[in-house]
Each structure stands twice: as C-alpha cells, then as structure tokens.
C-alpha cells in the first residue's frame, strides 16, 4: 500500500468496498486498537503470527463487513475513525504491510491489527475482545509496589515521542516549580494556564523575550502587579513595552511614575501617551508636543488641561488635533450647527457632544436614520430629545434608547424595544459602574429590560433581597449570570442552573465550582434519570469507591468522565476506561493517578497518548526530570 494514497482509493486496491465512514459513537475506538496493537495494556492470548483467511472470516459478518482504520490516513480529519468496509473476495485482503491497520468486527468481538515497530512488523489477532479487555484491566490493577518501582526505573528508556512530552509536561500538577522553570528553556505553552508565583517570576525574568511576554499574552493573566511591572521594564521592544503597559493597566495595575517617564521618553511616545493611568503632570508637555498624534491624545484628558492649553489646542495648526479638541470642548459647551457642518466626520460629535438646542431638536426629527441612530447613544442628549427618539419608527433606535442610563424604569418600560433573549449578552458598562451602589442595584434589579437585569447579576456581591429576586428571574440567563458572577448566589438556584449549564469559556466550572454550590445530599442523584445530575453524586462526601465503580460504567460519557477523574477509581477501572468510546473519557482516565505504572509507561511511548499521559501526577518527580531531559534534547535537535 502507498502511504500517500487517499483512503478511499487505497481500500479498493486492498479488495475492500467502502460502505461508510463511522463517526465516533459507542464503538470501541481505533485509538485503543492502535495501542493494543503496539502492546500497551494489551490482553493476553493475542495471536502473534501471520493473519490467515480463518481470522478474516471470523472478523467479517455474514455480508463480509467489518470496520477498519489505516495508520496515517485521515478519516474525517482524524485517523481515529472507523471506516465500514465489505470484503467479497476469498483469502486475505491486501491490507498487510506498511503503513499498518487495525480492524474490528461489527459486534466488537474480534480485533485484527498489524503495525510496524522497531523490531519489524507486529501482528495482533484477538477474539472475545471485551472479555479479554476486562481480564487485562483486572490483571494490570494488581500491580505491586515492587513492579511499579521497576517500571519507573526504566523510564524513559528509549523515548518514542519526546516532543509530545515537551508539550504536555508543564500541565502535570505534580511537576515541581524547579522542573517548570527548567521547562521554560524548552516549551512555554504551559504558561497560558500557569499560576505558580515562582515559575511566573522566572518567566518574566527570562532572557528570551518570547518567554517573558508569554504569561501576559493569555486570556486571563495570573501575573501580580509587581510581575507586570517587571515584565514591562524588561521588554526590549519600545512598542511592545507600551503594549504590555496597556495590558497591565487593563488588568488594574498601577504603574509607577518612573515607568511612565521612561515610556514617554522612548520612540513609542505617541502610543504611551494613550495609557489610561498617565499622571496629570505629563499633560502640559503632551499638549505642546511636536507630534500632532501626541497633542491629539492629550485632548482626551480635556478636564485636566489648563485653560491656556485648551485654547492652544483649539487653535492648533493640525486638522486632527483641532478636531479632537473641538470634540472634547463640546462635551460641555453646546456645539453650534456651523461647527458640526465643518467636521470631516461628524458621527463622533453626534454620539458624544452636547449640541445646541436648536440643532439637537432638528436632528432628532431628521429623516436621516444614521443620524438618529448615532444620537440615540449620545449621553449628553436632552430629556426631551430622548423622549422623541423613544418613539422613533426604527426598532434599533428605540432599542438603543431603552438601554440609556438616564431613563427611569417607568420611562424604560414605556419604550417599545426589540430584544432577542438568545443573543449573546455583554454587561452594560454603566450598570457595571454601579455594582457597588446597593440602592442602584435594588432599582435596576426590577428593570423591565432583561439586559439590565443580566448586567446587575454580574455583580460580585449583591444585597440579599436583590439576590433572592434575581434567583427567581423569568430570564434564565439572569440566573446563569448570577451563578457565574455573584458570590452570594443561593445553593438551590445553583443546583437548578446546573441542570442545563456546566461552565463557559469565561467562567469555567461554574456553577459547580461556586462556593455556595451544595456539597452534601448529592448522593441521592446517583440514580437520577438525567446524566448531569448523576455526575454530582460523586461530589457527595458520603459517596464510596463502589459508587465510583458503578458510575464508571454509566451509559452517558460525561458521567463516566466524572468517574474517570475520581481519585477513588480502581486501577482496573482506570485501565478499562482507556478503551472508552469517548475521547474525553479516555483522556481523563490517562490522567488518573490510580493508573498502573506499566500501563502509564506504555502510554508515554504511544504517539496518540504521550502528551496526555505525561500530565499524570502519578509519575514520580525523578522520572519527570528524566523525561524533561529527553524532551529538551529532542527540542534542541530540531532547532
């Protein structure tokens, strides 16, 4: 067989007719078949000789059909999918030789495989596969302490996938800080989720700028204020130094004054001038700077500028500076018609500036929809104009008015707005700014607008009466946001939300990880019809290893996954779950510290499992150091 051939061209050449590609489901997975074919956690009793026609007849059903996967050939983007084929010939299909294959009978009883190894071709033939797998798992689970020590003494041995180890070892919770600090010279991807102070200290002090910046270039940086400052100071690139300063400010870091001095003195002064925490004593020099970009930026701090500086900026020779100054000036001073007409791009003025009464009255009744749409968001609009736009014929204009902070709730309820309850919601900034005002939270919690109530629910803390009201809100997204963000959310509501939500990208783990989530009385859900509720049973302190064993055989994959992560899982069940149809269950089982050492060592040397297996905390620390040494050598060889 030629490795580069497309699978559906290759199989007919082997005498096989393709019936269909099988998406992952409840089948024994090809990944487990490859592993057994390589001798990892393989059952006893396998035939290790040429596959004769008798074995192929046992494999195929009455119609000559069976499942096959061919190594290196991507089925649906992954060579861990089965293809159902039919063999109508006599003798042996032409599958033998490179690159290798695994085949499974439709009833899951017979497995045939051939893979290449260091010692040549390896052939596997197994019947009674489920029964043999159970026997193999039980035998592996009886591993003794002496056997474990012998296994770990030989690891890594002849490393098969050290590059995979480099990618995964940083996610091993048992890896000590010193190992992770060594890992910084090899692979830094693990820094995206790292929260260890000593490791982050070493990262921000690392000589390689790519390593230094990696902890900041994440979705939720774990850096302390001091680490942010040190990282900014150490960045050699002036533009990136300002970039990291912007990130630090966005995460609430107060930069020291001398750092601002240095940033403004560098070649990226124009970018540094935009930093939100810039001390006011720098503004006079910015307003008089030779670079018009810097002078325009100074206009954003209009209220902090002295009157002579404002006058100078309003008369600036640069059009962009004068425009920025005019827009800032007319936040407080009404803008006349002639000024608006002279602006090259008037939309910002329509959205931000105070307009003269005559101009405003004309524009809110103007036939130009875009003008009215811009005015609907203007915070300086008069109450009369807001009332006019609240009755605008355009739905989106009325909907924008309905979210204005200057409406009382009676006025808001009178606006006919459109709102899609299934749309993605973002917290309204003006509501977020009131999160610490208990009176405002009480007032807004009864708002007729769901988006306002959702924004209230995002508060970290809320008065008990507000929590009680929001916990009964008819909009379930309000309840979800309360579960995700509010530390005062009640246990019964958290349990209700759990029935239909188990965490988002921005709030992983909530509501189950919420401090108020119930921890007792959950064992009653062990037989609940809903798999989501059965997952909770093992969180109950009264649950037992027997409960873990029972749920490890649950029909729903997510329940088996919960059992697979439990430290009370038996070694035999950990091995058995390595053959689970669901990839995420197999991956979780690979990380369970009850996995026998001989099996885990085998997984470390399998291409499909090496990256996940190296994260298992059962690997002894000295072994992790040896693995890292091999990984470092492999990475260095590629550079």
VOGU-3710 file (C-alpha; in Angstrom, 3 decimals, decimal comma):
1> xxxxxxxxxx> 0,000/0,000/0,000  1,242/3,533/-0,780  1,099/5,818/2,269  0,160/8,882/0,238  -2,875/7,291/-1,363  -6,258/8,611/-0,277  -8,011/6,135/1,958  -10,996/5,619/-0,337  -8,589/4,899/-3,192  -6,411/2,621/-1,097
11> xxxxxxxxxx> -9,134/0,381/0,325  -10,493/-0,793/-3,062  -6,911/-1,685/-4,016  -6,918/-3,987/-0,991  -10,090/-5,673/-2,249  -12,412/-3,763/0,086  -15,589/-1,887/-0,787  -16,220/1,215/1,326  -19,664/1,202/2,930  -19,454/4,314/5,131
21> xxxxxxxxxx> -17,225/6,328/7,442  -18,259/5,819/11,047  -18,358/8,883/13,266  -17,261/8,397/16,879  -20,101/6,996/18,936  -20,495/3,951/21,119  -17,910/1,853/19,291  -14,641/0,546/20,641  -12,240/3,281/19,421  -9,484/2,790/16,838
31> xxxxxxxxxx> -7,140/4,657/19,214  -7,424/1,786/21,680  -6,937/-0,681/18,846  -3,685/1,027/17,812  -2,477/0,966/21,396  -3,245/-2,725/21,859  -1,580/-3,455/18,531  1,571/-1,797/19,893  1,396/-3,937/23,020  0,261/-1,290/25,524
41> xxxxxxxxxx> -2,276/-2,581/28,080  -2,894/-5,429/25,645  -4,831/-8,534/26,692  -3,146/-11,896/26,935  -3,963/-14,540/24,368  -3,261/-12,494/21,264  -2,068/-14,363/18,208  1,318/-13,003/17,085  1,646/-14,566/13,679  0,534/-14,037/10,103
51> xxxxxxxxxx> -3,189/-13,409/9,757  -4,669/-16,277/7,777  -8,009/-16,426/5,987  -9,667/-18,055/9,005  -9,104/-14,953/11,105  -10,542/-12,707/8,389  -13,642/-14,914/8,203  -14,090/-14,553/11,968  -13,723/-10,786/11,615  -16,347/-10,266/8,899
61> xxxxxxxxxx> -20,078/-10,673/9,408  -22,378/-12,679/7,117  -22,184/-9,934/4,492  -18,402/-9,758/4,659  -18,450/-6,410/6,500  -16,140/-5,134/9,246  -14,509/-1,887/10,441  -11,012/-0,745/9,540  -8,653/2,182/10,205  -5,389/2,685/8,332
71> xxxxxxxxxx> -2,464/4,353/10,056  -1,742/7,889/8,909  -4,849/8,200/6,760  -7,125/10,954/7,941  -10,755/9,945/8,129  -12,860/12,998/8,785  -9,745/14,851/9,920  -8,628/12,113/12,316  -7,309/8,599/11,795  -9,163/7,519/14,930
81> xxxxxxxxxx> -12,371/6,976/12,954  -13,519/3,657/11,644  -14,478/3,022/8,033  -17,027/0,289/7,459  -15,983/-1,916/4,558  -17,077/-5,095/2,787  -14,782/-7,893/1,606  -16,278/-10,141/-1,022  -13,107/-11,957/-2,007  -11,502/-15,137/-0,760
91> xxxxxxxxxx> -8,334/-15,432/1,239  -6,746/-12,387/2,890  -7,454/-8,707/1,990  -4,416/-6,775/0,804  -4,039/-4,710/3,966  -0,779/-6,184/5,224  2,482/-4,247/5,199  3,060/-0,536/5,656  1,632/1,701/6,971  -0,410/-0,596/9,236
101> xxxxxxxxxx> -4,074/-1,136/10,083  -6,498/-2,137/12,800  -9,768/-3,917/12,024  -12,757/-4,700/14,254  -15,740/-6,961/13,787  -19,116/-5,207/13,812  -20,039/-6,920/17,085  -16,785/-5,736/18,702  -15,595/-9,299/19,444  -12,641/-9,693/17,062
111> xxxxxxxxxx> -9,683/-7,340/16,610  -7,006/-7,793/13,940  -4,058/-5,438/13,554  -0,653/-5,032/12,023  1,740/-2,215/12,879  5,393/-1,550/12,214  7,802/-1,321/15,120  11,480/-1,145/15,848  11,658/-4,927/15,621  9,657/-5,221/12,433
121> xxxxxxxxxx> 6,006/-5,867/11,762  3,815/-6,667/14,783  0,651/-8,697/14,189  -2,254/-8,946/16,636  -5,345/-11,156/16,474  -7,796/-11,269/19,373  -11,187/-12,858/19,790  -13,561/-12,363/22,746  -12,187/-8,809/22,868  -14,478/-7,296/25,583
131> xxxxxxxxxx> -13,925/-10,264/27,875  -10,164/-10,195/27,342  -10,034/-6,446/27,958  -11,785/-6,890/31,297  -9,306/-9,624/32,228  -6,359/-7,458/31,169  -7,632/-4,487/33,207  -8,051/-6,655/36,301  -4,568/-8,107/35,896  -2,997/-4,681/35,412
141> xxxxxxxxxx> -4,768/-3,424/38,512  -2,970/-5,997/40,650  0,410/-4,326/40,099  2,665/-4,460/43,171  4,826/-1,691/44,630  7,953/-3,534/43,537  6,635/-3,822/39,985  5,878/-0,105/39,933  9,372/0,738/41,093  10,841/-1,494/38,406
151> xxxxxxxxxx> 8,759/0,179/35,719  9,700/3,730/36,733  13,372/2,825/36,994  13,327/2,041/33,267  11,517/5,219/32,129  12,070/6,953/29,799  14,106/4,128/28,272  14,064/4,543/24,523  11,924/7,672/24,117  9,417/7,466/21,317
161> xxxxxxxxxx> 7,629/10,835/21,484  9,753/13,315/23,481  8,347/16,298/21,590  4,894/15,319/22,821  6,314/15,167/26,345  7,618/18,711/25,984  4,127/19,895/25,062  2,415/18,187/27,982  4,753/18,006/30,956  4,070/21,587/32,026
171> xxxxxxxxxx> 0,453/20,616/32,768  1,434/17,893/35,228  0,239/19,069/38,665  2,973/17,004/40,343  5,769/18,783/38,465  7,704/20,911/40,982  8,450/24,568/40,353  12,101/23,831/39,629  11,138/21,489/36,785  8,757/24,017/35,267
181> xxxxxxxxxx> 11,457/26,676/35,465  13,774/24,336/33,527  10,939/23,762/31,076  10,943/27,478/30,184  14,007/26,818/28,011  12,192/24,055/26,160  8,469/24,811/25,804  6,386/27,712/27,140  2,850/26,826/26,082  2,055/25,715/29,631
191> xxxxxxxxxx> 2,385/29,326/30,820  -1,075/30,050/29,439  -2,572/28,303/32,456  0,257/28,611/34,966  -0,482/30,349/38,268  2,644/29,434/40,237  4,359/32,576/41,559  7,916/31,200/41,421  7,510/29,985/37,841  5,960/33,268/36,714
201> xxxxxxxxxx> 8,789/35,131/38,461  11,275/33,108/36,453  9,333/33,643/33,236  9,229/37,444/33,492  12,955/37,459/34,272  13,875/35,073/31,436  16,450/36,285/28,886  14,246/35,240/25,959  11,648/37,976/25,277  9,205/35,390/23,917
211> xxxxxxxxxx> 9,242/33,638/27,274  8,956/36,889/29,212  5,864/38,002/27,335  4,032/34,663/27,256  2,406/34,896/30,741  0,802/38,194/29,732  -0,367/37,006/26,337  -3,174/34,863/27,752  -6,926/35,120/28,194  -6,704/35,571/31,971
221> xxxxxxxxxx> -3,166/36,521/33,046  -2,143/35,329/36,508  0,595/37,935/36,958  0,844/40,059/40,089  1,215/43,841/39,812  4,918/43,562/40,578  5,383/40,907/37,894  3,563/43,063/35,343  5,853/45,997/36,109  8,981/43,857/35,887
231> xxxxxxxxxx> 7,828/42,401/32,589  7,202/45,860/31,140  10,625/47,066/32,289  12,386/44,028/30,817  10,777/44,248/27,362  13,418/45,436/24,852  10,969/46,481/22,137  9,634/50,021/22,806  6,318/49,327/21,063  5,770/46,045/22,888
241> xxxxxxxxxx> 6,790/47,690/26,157  3,908/50,113/25,712  1,640/47,235/24,655  2,325/45,329/27,871  1,838/48,534/29,848  -1,609/48,851/28,239  -2,403/45,249/29,194  -1,227/45,861/32,746  -3,433/48,939/33,078  -6,385/46,990/31,666
251> xxxxxxxxxx> -5,925/44,461/34,490  -5,940/47,202/37,114  -2,200/47,558/37,649  -0,970/50,962/38,835  2,289/51,620/37,034  4,988/53,531/38,932  5,660/57,096/37,880  9,194/56,476/36,670  7,890/53,803/34,309  5,601/56,346/32,658
261> xxxxxxxxxx> 8,590/58,681/32,418  10,573/56,026/30,561  7,737/55,074/28,240  7,105/58,683/27,265  10,801/59,271/26,670  11,031/56,389/24,185  10,312/56,180/20,479  6,755/54,953/21,173  5,803/58,170/22,954  2,629/58,566/20,887
271> xxxxxxxxxx> 1,358/55,163/21,994  2,467/55,728/25,599  0,529/58,990/25,691  -2,687/56,959/25,383  -2,114/54,989/28,601  -5,180/55,479/30,808  -3,289/55,919/34,066  -0,914/58,585/32,809  -0,164/61,092/35,639  -1,632/64,545/35,021
281> xxxxxxxxxx> 1,692/66,349/35,364  2,687/64,934/31,952  -0,245/66,606/30,174  1,280/70,065/29,570  4,224/68,570/27,718  1,920/66,292/25,718  -0,334/69,190/24,742  2,711/71,076/23,447  4,410/68,076/21,802  5,841/68,390/18,298
291> xxxxxxxxxx> 3,996/65,247/17,227  0,352/66,024/16,367  -0,652/62,480/17,358  0,517/63,205/20,900  -1,268/66,567/21,014  -4,492/64,923/19,799  -4,189/62,275/22,507  -3,856/64,979/25,164  -7,348/66,190/24,228  -8,801/63,011/25,753
301> xxxxxxxxxx> -7,850/64,465/29,158  -9,600/67,769/28,464  -10,857/68,349/32,004  -7,303/68,021/33,342  -5,903/70,658/30,964  -5,491/74,274/31,972  -7,470/76,891/30,018  -4,435/78,218/28,072  -3,589/74,701/26,897  -7,176/74,115/25,778
311> xxxxxxxxxx> -7,158/77,376/23,816  -3,892/76,425/22,140  -5,258/73,011/21,101  -8,466/74,537/19,747  -6,317/76,765/17,530  -3,819/74,042/16,568  -2,470/74,065/13,016  -3,141/70,328/12,603  -6,670/69,385/11,497  -6,749/66,156/13,533
321> xxxxxxxxxx> -5,679/67,962/16,710  -8,235/70,740/16,234  -10,959/68,161/15,621  -10,039/66,218/18,772  -10,006/69,472/20,746  -13,391/70,560/19,361  -14,984/67,236/20,240  -13,605/67,419/23,767  -14,575/71,102/24,153  -18,164/70,416/23,142
331> xxxxxxxxxx> -18,660/67,723/25,732  -19,578/70,625/27,967  -20,168/73,563/25,603  -23,100/73,174/23,157  -21,928/72,682/19,578  -23,478/75,037/17,003  -24,602/73,984/13,557  -21,626/75,539/11,732  -19,085/73,601/13,811  -20,859/70,303/13,196
341> xxxxxxxxxx> -21,091/71,055/9,475  -17,356/71,756/9,295  -16,335/68,436/10,860  -14,935/65,945/8,320  -16,569/63,036/10,160  -19,484/64,287/12,256  -20,597/60,909/13,671  -18,367/61,136/16,776  -19,886/64,515/17,556  -23,384/63,093/17,176
351> xxxxxxxxxx> -22,512/60,253/19,563  -20,561/62,258/22,164  -21,070/66,004/22,099  -23,559/68,395/23,615  -25,445/70,048/20,759  -27,133/73,407/20,672  -30,860/73,107/21,484  -31,950/74,176/18,007  -29,575/71,765/16,274  -30,492/68,877/18,547
361> xxxxxxxxxx> -34,233/69,417/18,058  -33,798/69,366/14,300  -31,581/66,313/14,203  -33,715/64,019/16,382  -36,554/64,526/13,892  -34,260/64,389/10,878  -35,119/61,898/8,167  -31,561/60,523/8,240  -31,746/57,242/10,136  -27,977/57,091/10,683
371> xxxxxxxxxx> -28,012/60,486/12,387  -30,802/59,444/14,761  -29,085/56,121/15,409  -25,899/57,975/16,446  -27,850/60,386/18,660  -29,599/57,524/20,467  -26,317/56,647/22,157  -25,299/60,233/22,997  -25,123/60,569/26,813  -25,494/64,385/26,570
381> xxxxxxxxxx> -28,825/64,363/24,793  -31,624/66,348/26,462  -34,529/64,563/28,121  -36,923/65,931/25,511  -34,823/64,540/22,623  -34,544/61,180/24,362  -38,333/61,085/24,622  -38,639/61,831/20,897  -36,215/59,014/19,967  -38,053/56,648/22,323
391> xxxxxxxxxx> -40,915/56,793/19,815  -38,734/56,571/16,700  -40,122/54,365/13,897  -36,851/52,373/13,753  -36,711/49,399/16,120  -32,957/49,535/16,698  -33,077/53,238/17,620  -35,799/52,642/20,197  -33,866/49,620/21,461  -30,754/51,764/21,971
401> xxxxxxxxxx> -32,785/54,378/23,844  -34,214/51,678/26,114  -30,721/50,964/27,459  -29,816/54,561/28,314  -28,796/55,127/31,944  -30,722/58,436/32,168  -34,143/56,741/31,881  -36,051/55,846/34,987  -37,644/52,408/34,973  -41,120/53,765/34,249
411> xxxxxxxxxx> -39,785/55,527/31,154  -37,826/52,440/30,110  -40,903/50,214/30,373  -42,776/52,557/28,056  -40,254/52,118/25,219  -41,146/49,505/22,590  -37,756/47,844/22,175  -36,604/44,656/20,456  -34,570/42,134/22,422  -33,536/38,639/21,410
421> xxxxxxxxxx> -33,243/36,621/24,645  -30,997/34,080/22,892  -28,445/36,674/21,747  -25,031/36,988/23,369  -25,138/39,444/26,261  -22,431/41,841/27,382  -22,520/43,671/30,680  -23,637/47,280/30,216  -20,697/49,469/31,352  -22,918/51,978/33,144
431> xxxxxxxxxx> -24,594/49,215/35,147  -21,212/47,682/35,962  -20,099/51,073/37,265  -22,967/50,953/39,769  -22,252/47,465/41,099  -21,122/48,891/44,419  -24,269/51,021/44,854  -26,827/48,882/46,694  -29,688/51,320/46,085  -28,986/51,348/42,349
441> xxxxxxxxxx> -28,811/47,554/42,286  -32,200/47,316/44,003  -33,681/49,725/41,495  -32,190/48,090/38,424  -32,885/44,514/39,543  -36,586/45,109/38,860  -35,960/46,681/35,450  -38,252/45,630/32,637  -35,223/45,155/30,392  -33,562/41,722/30,665
451> xxxxxxxxxx> -30,146/43,057/29,628  -30,123/45,457/32,570  -31,103/42,693/34,981  -28,417/40,475/33,424  -25,873/43,240/33,985  -26,930/43,538/37,633  -26,481/39,773/38,040  -22,818/40,155/37,048  -22,026/41,972/40,313  -19,626/40,185/42,635
461> xxxxxxxxxx> -21,806/40,942/45,650  -25,462/41,955/45,891  -27,903/42,665/48,752  -29,839/39,559/49,896  -33,177/40,856/48,615  -31,685/41,521/45,164  -30,135/38,052/45,069  -33,470/36,498/46,028  -35,283/38,397/43,281  -32,738/37,621/40,544
471> xxxxxxxxxx> -32,595/33,962/41,568  -36,290/33,750/40,616  -35,964/35,810/37,425  -38,005/34,557/34,488  -34,995/35,077/32,196  -32,786/32,090/32,790  -29,726/33,970/31,538  -30,134/36,291/34,536  -29,963/33,233/36,772  -26,975/31,929/34,817
481> xxxxxxxxxx> -25,056/35,211/35,199  -25,878/35,253/38,900  -24,483/31,720/39,192  -21,330/32,632/37,294  -20,502/36,005/38,813  -22,201/36,614/42,151  -20,626/35,049/45,223  -23,962/35,404/47,030  -25,946/33,175/44,640  -28,125/30,686/46,585
491> xxxxxxxxxx> -27,483/26,952/46,579  -30,906/25,921/45,272  -30,618/28,213/42,256  -27,077/26,995/41,536  -28,354/23,441/41,504  -31,173/24,445/39,152  -28,741/26,136/36,768  -26,505/23,086/36,836  -29,299/21,052/35,268  -28,735/22,897/31,990
501> xxxxxxxxxx> -25,308/24,596/32,226  -21,865/23,362/33,274  -19,470/26,212/32,612  -18,408/28,608/29,887  -15,065/29,678/28,457  -15,109/32,827/30,582  -16,408/31,130/33,740  -15,212/27,504/33,586  -16,548/25,273/36,303  -19,464/27,479/37,334
511> xxxxxxxxxx> -21,959/26,817/38,753  -20,490/23,597/40,176  -17,335/25,341/41,390  -19,317/28,131/43,084  -18,569/28,293/46,835  -22,303/28,047/47,618  -22,924/25,017/45,413  -24,342/22,198/47,570  -21,762/19,620/48,636  -23,947/17,279/50,682
521> xxxxxxxxxx> -27,063/15,327/49,867  -25,919/14,783/46,302  -25,737/11,012/46,507  -29,492/10,921/46,013  -28,859/11,806/42,372  -26,872/8,605/41,690  -29,932/7,089/40,004  -31,376/10,289/38,587  -32,702/9,971/35,008  -30,519/12,896/33,969
531> xxxxxxxxxx> -26,844/12,184/33,481  -25,957/15,743/34,508  -27,366/15,093/37,963  -25,751/11,650/38,252  -22,399/13,391/37,743  -22,916/15,185/41,062  -23,290/12,019/43,132  -19,543/11,520/43,490  -19,142/15,045/44,927  -21,056/13,917/47,998
541> xxxxxxxxxx> -18,662/13,145/50,892  -20,754/10,058/51,634  -20,062/8,530/48,220  -17,845/5,455/48,160  -15,430/3,690/45,804  -18,347/1,393/44,942  -20,283/4,420/43,689  -17,274/5,410/41,580  -17,086/1,926/40,103  -20,798/1,939/39,257
551> xxxxxxxxxx> -20,720/5,343/37,569  -17,593/4,359/35,642  -19,965/2,063/33,731  -22,703/4,661/33,250  -24,292/4,850/29,791  -23,507/8,590/29,492  -19,964/9,634/28,653  -19,950/12,720/30,894  -20,830/10,580/33,910  -18,040/8,143/33,073
561> xxxxxxxxxx> -15,693/11,095/32,682  -16,557/12,284/36,197  -15,762/8,801/37,495  -12,540/8,741/35,465  -11,214/11,814/37,288  -12,045/10,483/40,753  -9,045/9,505/42,880  -11,046/6,570/44,262  -11,277/4,936/40,846  -9,830/1,451/40,958
571> xxxxxxxxxx> -6,688/0,774/38,890  -8,613/-1,834/36,906  -11,377/0,627/36,041  -8,792/3,239/35,085  -7,327/0,773/32,589  -10,756/-0,228/31,327  -11,721/3,406/30,673  -8,703/3,764/28,401  -10,847/1,875/25,885  -13,909/4,084/26,325
581> xxxxxxxxxx> -15,648/5,138/23,095  -15,470/8,825/24,152  -12,104/10,520/23,649  -12,547/12,871/26,609  -13,220/9,914/28,903  -10,067/8,181/27,682  -8,077/11,372/28,135  -9,312/11,795/31,695  -8,503/8,179/32,534  -4,949/8,702/31,269
591> xxxxxxxxxx> -4,528/11,424/33,898  -5,893/9,381/36,808  -3,189/8,715/39,373  -4,555/5,194/40,007  -3,453/4,080/36,550  -0,927/1,219/36,895  2,671/2,238/36,229  3,235/-0,341/33,493  0,214/0,898/31,573  1,100/4,544/32,113
601> xxxxxxxxxx> 4,667/3,962/30,965  3,309/2,380/27,805  1,058/5,368/27,182  4,084/7,641/27,448  5,527/5,872/24,409  2,412/5,916/22,253  2,021/8,732/19,731  -1,697/9,161/20,438  -1,361/9,347/24,202  2,134/10,632/25,065
611> xxxxxxxxxx> 1,101/14,266/25,518  -1,811/13,413/27,829  -0,001/10,645/29,710  2,890/12,880/30,734  0,427/15,048/32,690  -0,435/12,154/35,038  0,530/13,153/38,620  1,413/9,537/39,456  4,678/9,844/37,536  7,451/10,200/40,161
621> xxxxxxxxxx> 9,253/13,539/40,163  12,702/11,996/39,363  11,112/10,352/36,330  9,632/13,699/35,262  13,104/15,200/35,384  14,464/12,410/33,172  11,553/12,833/30,770  12,209/16,566/30,578  15,875/15,916/29,799  14,884/13,718/26,854
631> xxxxxxxxx> 12,311/16,268/25,693  14,849/19,092/25,925  17,328/17,136/23,828  14,682/16,437/21,182  13,631/20,087/21,012  17,241/21,239/20,808  17,856/18,831/17,935  15,023/20,432/15,962  16,285/23,975/16,422
//
